[in-house]
Amino acid sequence: MISPMNPAQLREKVVQWRRDFHRHPELGYREYRTAARVCDVLAAIPGCTVRVGRDVMDPAALMNPPSAEEFAAARSEAIAHGANPAWVARMGDGLTGVVAEFNFVRPGPTLAFRVDMDALPILESAEAAHAPAREGFASTHAGRMHACGHDGHTAIGLGLASLAPAHAAQWGGKLKIVFQPAEEGCCGAKAMVAAGVFADVDALVCGHLGTGATRAGLIACGTDAFLATTKFDVEYRGRAAHAGMAPQDGRNALLTAATFALQLHALPRHAGGETRANAGTLHAGSGRNVIADRAIVEAEVRGTTAAVNRFMTDEAFRVARAAAEMFGVTCDIRIVGEAGSAPCDAALKEIVRAAAKSLPATHEIVDTLPLGGSEDATLMMLAVQARGGTATYLQIGTALPAGHHHPRFDIEESALWHGVELYAAIAERVLGV
Ligand SMILES: [Zn+2]
């Protein structure tokens, strides 16, 4: 058991946690070290039940997990960098989600906060102008970086958990803090929803540092312009043949993939909302003088509503199969990521507004800012809303030296404590009895 920290000590601790996570970025489903540190901190907090592994993630619902070899390598690396092996053993292959639960004695609603933990495959800037490089907490893994602020989100979640015991007498119901893996690519949320993590949640608060909130002290109570999305791989298998001696015997998977990529960008659009389509990678062939027998395209579509995204997905799949038919090759389509589009509930946004207003760190409050991207937290929001609960996706302001997913992305660390205080003030309003 840790002795209770005063706010100044905890504020410092939150910064240290963020810097530690920033030094050790881990990609989706491979957040073993991060998740194990989270478990260690939570296990030392009085009254906190730590749930991990199969308890909080359904292995059958993992979207696009890495290979068994990659999992094994990630576990070894995490343990070599200080992860507690006992926690790592409970996380199996990619079950790196963690849920902190506080059950208060008095009755009340169940309030959940969701924070995400994964990093990105980006080489972090070593320039002195980049604070993590200058101050010695840049990534220790070349080619991996916390370039979206999820290190900060995880630290905020731990800060909130650390504050909870002091409120045990005044709060009723249940507080859940959900540490989600594999947000990037819209992969990890589905398995947590499938495991029933949100089956008892009455109010869900998701959030992000920065995005549209690009000034310190600014809080957006909600977010709109989520794009529903489907991310998918199309694999074509044809027949190899000598390009000079017997081209007529080949079935060209490369040309099939190229045709699909072009036609994906030529899909009809939908009057019901904005749409996007992108073929992001195309790998094909094995040699200059060989008719390519294999090709893979990584692609995605998006839409402002689930219905518009469904239309784009159906059309994209139809074109993918039609291209295969045209060239006489086989086609295999795998969905590897999904997110929905969820509205933020007015009642919960009002609670966020009141909570934000009570804090000296808040300089400005707006109702809603757009995201203009995709987030699989929407699957959690939709699950809570489907059972009659409320959900919102707030934004915590910070100046950004460079945009999200940029090698010089960074946050203002003062935003971390603003986030902790905001989450605690929301909990006060929802759980206070
Ligand atoms: Zn993010």
Residues whose N, C-alpha, C, O or C-beta is under 5 A from the ligand:
A	BS01	ZN	C148
